Amino acid sequence: MIEALGYAAAMLSTASFAPQAWKIIRSRKTHDISLGMYVLTVAGFALWLGFGIAKREWPLVASNSICLVLSGFILTMKLLPASRKKKAAAVLGG
């Protein structure tokens, strides 16, 4: 039961970035997103991923890999100039 709770928490935490990423793809707008928050978030997920790899904790590796990709995408879109953001969103289906 405890392990199921952990997996549910990991799935929800991981999925929490998808709506924001999809909203950015559709709207192409990131001005209201905190740059500092996403810099810290990406760094945190990178460290958690390294920790998971070092400890061979594959659930940590899997969930933090996905979170790193999604939060990294959001950070990248935040940093891109408007013209490149529009091109990237168009390629991704927005």
C-alpha positions in Angstrom: 0.0 0.0 0.0 2.8 2.4 0.8 4.5 1.7 -2.5 1.3 2.3 -4.4 1.0 5.7 -2.6 4.6 6.5 -3.7 3.8 5.6 -7.3 0.6 7.6 -7.3 2.5 10.6 -6.0 5.2 10.3 -8.6 2.6 10.0 -11.4 0.7 13.0 -10.3 3.8 15.1 -9.7 5.1 14.1 -13.1 1.8 14.8 -14.9 1.5 18.2 -13.2 3.9 19.8 -15.7 2.0 18.6 -18.8 -0.9 21.1 -18.7 1.5 24.0 -18.4 3.6 22.7 -21.3 0.5 22.2 -23.4 -0.8 25.7 -22.6 2.5 27.2 -23.8 2.4 25.2 -27.0 -1.2 26.4 -27.7 -0.8 30.1 -26.5 2.9 30.6 -27.2 3.0 32.8 -24.1 5.4 32.5 -21.2 5.6 36.0 -19.8 3.6 35.1 -16.6 5.8 32.1 -15.8 8.5 32.7 -13.2 12.0 32.2 -14.7 13.6 31.7 -11.3 11.1 29.0 -10.3 11.8 27.0 -13.4 15.6 27.4 -13.1 15.3 26.0 -9.6 12.9 23.3 -10.7 15.1 22.1 -13.5 18.1 22.1 -11.3 16.2 20.2 -8.6 15.0 17.5 -11.0 18.5 17.2 -12.4 19.9 16.6 -8.9 17.0 14.1 -8.1 17.8 12.3 -11.3 21.5 12.0 -10.4 20.6 10.8 -6.9 18.2 8.2 -8.3 20.9 7.0 -10.7 23.5 6.8 -8.0 21.2 4.9 -5.7 19.8 2.7 -8.5 16.3 3.8 -7.5 14.6 3.3 -10.9 11.2 4.8 -9.9 13.1 8.0 -9.0 15.0 7.9 -12.2 11.9 7.4 -14.3 9.7 10.1 -12.7 12.5 12.7 -12.4 13.6 12.1 -16.0 10.1 12.9 -17.3 9.8 15.9 -14.9 13.2 17.2 -16.1 12.2 17.0 -19.7 8.8 18.7 -19.2 10.2 21.4 -16.9 13.2 21.8 -19.2 10.9 22.3 -22.1 8.9 25.0 -20.2 12.2 26.8 -19.2 13.5 26.6 -22.8 10.2 28.1 -24.1 10.5 30.8 -21.5 14.0 31.7 -22.7 13.3 31.5 -26.4 12.7 34.7 -28.4 9.1 35.1 -29.6 9.8 34.1 -33.2 11.6 30.8 -32.2 8.9 30.1 -29.6 6.2 30.3 -32.3 8.2 28.0 -34.6 8.8 25.4 -31.8 5.1 25.5 -30.8 4.0 25.1 -34.4 6.2 22.0 -34.8 4.8 20.5 -31.5 1.2 20.9 -32.7 0.1 24.2 -31.3 
